[in-house]
Amino acid sequence: MNPAISCACTLALVAIVPLKVFANQRDIVINEILADPLVESTGEYIELYNRGDEPIDVGGWRLADRSDINDVITDYQGAFDGGVAGTIVPPRGYALIVDPDYDGVYTQEYIEPIGRDDLVLLTISGDRTIGNGLGNSGDMVVLDN
């Protein structure tokens, strides 16, 4: 078989693969930040809100502050996981990004009232704190897809 013909066939097959349609990623907004909780090492969080009508996958997005840019959003699978599995924020739903060592402090007063179908619990990989530890006297938080 002629390699040039084989290559042309492969390219033709790639061209007919359907493309995935993405929701408007600008519909994800930072809705709330808790930078100064009672327990600093496990209680910080960032809440995202999907103001759109389509689910949006935030898995792999980066979360950064002035001193730390290596935090990648991933599914939280710890002992206190509650809500939808995965990294997809439902339409008109929320994502709560917690430290990897999250101790469940918000489950009853925060997570349960939102409703488990409208919330995904997320965390970060890269290190053990959101950013370099969210600054209590002012910090910049950046969400980047």
C-alpha positions in Angstrom: 0.0 0.0 0.0 1.3 3.5 -0.9 1.9 5.5 2.4 0.7 8.7 0.8 -2.7 7.2 0.0 -3.0 5.8 3.5 -2.2 9.2 5.0 -4.8 10.9 2.8 -7.5 8.4 3.9 -6.6 9.0 7.6 -7.0 12.8 7.2 -10.4 12.3 5.4 -11.6 10.2 8.4 -10.5 12.9 10.9 -12.3 15.6 8.9 -15.7 13.9 9.3 -15.6 13.5 13.1 -18.3 15.6 14.6 -17.1 18.6 16.7 -18.3 19.0 20.3 -20.3 22.1 20.9 -19.3 24.1 24.0 -21.5 26.2 26.1 -20.7 29.8 26.6 -17.8 29.6 29.2 -18.4 33.3 30.1 -21.5 32.1 31.9 -19.3 30.8 34.8 -18.7 33.5 37.3 -17.0 33.7 40.7 -20.0 34.2 43.0 -18.5 34.1 46.5 -15.1 33.7 48.2 -14.4 32.8 51.8 -10.8 33.7 52.5 -10.9 33.9 56.3 -12.7 30.9 57.7 -12.4 29.7 61.3 -10.1 26.9 60.2 -7.8 28.4 57.7 -6.2 25.2 56.4 -9.5 23.4 55.5 -12.2 26.0 55.3 -11.4 28.3 52.4 -13.6 28.1 49.4 -14.5 29.7 46.1 -18.1 29.5 44.8 -18.8 29.5 41.1 -22.2 30.1 39.5 -23.3 29.0 36.1 -25.7 31.7 35.0 -26.3 30.1 31.6 -28.8 27.5 30.3 -26.2 24.8 29.5 -24.0 22.7 31.7 -20.3 23.7 31.7 -17.3 21.5 32.4 -14.8 23.4 34.5 -12.5 20.3 34.9 -8.9 21.3 34.1 -9.5 25.1 34.4 -6.9 26.9 36.4 -7.5 28.8 39.6 -4.8 31.3 40.6 -3.9 34.2 42.9 -1.0 36.5 42.9 1.5 33.9 44.1 0.2 30.6 42.9 -0.8 29.5 39.4 -0.6 25.7 39.6 -4.1 24.9 40.9 -6.1 22.9 38.5 -9.8 22.3 39.2 -10.8 18.7 39.6 -13.6 16.6 41.2 -13.6 16.5 45.0 -13.9 12.8 46.0 -13.2 13.1 49.7 -15.2 11.8 52.7 -17.5 14.9 52.6 -18.4 14.8 48.9 -22.0 15.9 48.3 -23.8 16.9 45.2 -23.3 15.9 41.6 -20.2 13.8 40.7 -17.7 15.2 38.2 -16.7 18.7 37.2 -19.8 19.8 35.3 -21.6 22.8 36.7 -25.3 22.4 36.0 -27.3 25.3 34.4 -28.2 27.8 37.0 -26.2 25.7 39.4 -23.2 26.1 41.7 -19.7 24.7 42.2 -18.0 24.9 45.5 -14.2 24.7 45.2 -12.7 23.6 48.5 -9.2 22.8 49.8 -8.2 19.1 49.2 -8.3 18.6 53.0 -11.9 19.9 53.3 -13.4 18.8 56.6 -17.1 18.9 55.8 -17.8 22.1 57.8 -20.2 23.5 55.2 -22.2 20.4 54.4 -25.3 21.0 56.6 -25.5 24.8 56.5 -24.3 25.4 53.0 -24.3 22.4 50.6 -27.6 20.8 51.7 -29.7 24.0 51.3 -28.6 24.5 47.7 -29.7 21.0 46.8 -27.4 18.2 45.6 -28.7 18.3 42.0 -27.7 22.0 41.7 -24.2 21.8 43.2 -20.9 20.1 42.3 -18.2 20.0 45.0 -14.7 20.5 43.4 -11.2 20.9 44.7 -7.8 21.6 43.2 -4.7 19.5 42.3 -1.2 20.9 42.3 -0.9 21.5 46.1 -2.9 21.5 49.3 -4.3 25.0 49.4 -6.4 27.2 47.1 -4.0 29.7 45.7 -1.2 30.2 48.1 -3.8 30.4 50.8 -6.3 33.1 50.1 -5.2 36.4 51.5 -7.3 37.6 54.4 -6.4 41.3 53.7 -6.9 41.3 50.0 -5.9 39.0 47.2 -6.6 38.6 43.5 -8.3 35.4 42.3 -8.3 34.4 38.7 -10.3 31.7 37.0 -8.8 30.6 33.6 -10.1 28.0 31.2 
